[in-house]
Amino acid sequence: DLGFAWNMWDERLEELKKYKATHGSCNVPKSQGLLAEWVYRQRQKRKKGKLSELEIRKLDDLGFVWDFWDERLKELKKYKAAHGHCNLPRRQGPLGTWV
């Protein structure tokens, strides 16, 4: 016995914490490979009722966005309030790509 329990979920959560510390959010783009896949699976598992309350709480505490579409819609509303339109160029980052 090595004295520790191997828990891939907690390992990925730690990766997500590091990602958020660097990038400011838990919205991991597909280009991030395994971490992005893990984030996507957590959203799907919650929709299907397959995440534990503890896992949900840990992700909530980190500021995890469960409904990415609603989050982008909020961003778009802020953009429209500031600029008077929703015609974002693609180079406007993730919001521009989403629109």
LINFEN-V170613 format. One line per field, one symbol per residue. phi: phi as a letter, one per 30 degrees, with the letter a starting at -180 (. if undefined). burial: b if it has 9 or more other ideal C-beta (glycine too) atoms within 8 Angstrom, else e. A space follows every 10 residues. Layout:
phi->???
burial->???
This chain:
phi->.dibcdbddd dddddddddd ddciacdcde ddieddddee ddddddecic cdddddddde ddidcdcddd dddddddddd ddciacddde ddieddddd
burial->eeeeeeeeee ebbebbbebb eeeeebbbee ebeebbebbe ebbebbeeee beeebbebbe ebebbeebee bbeebbeebb eeeeeeebee ebeebbeee
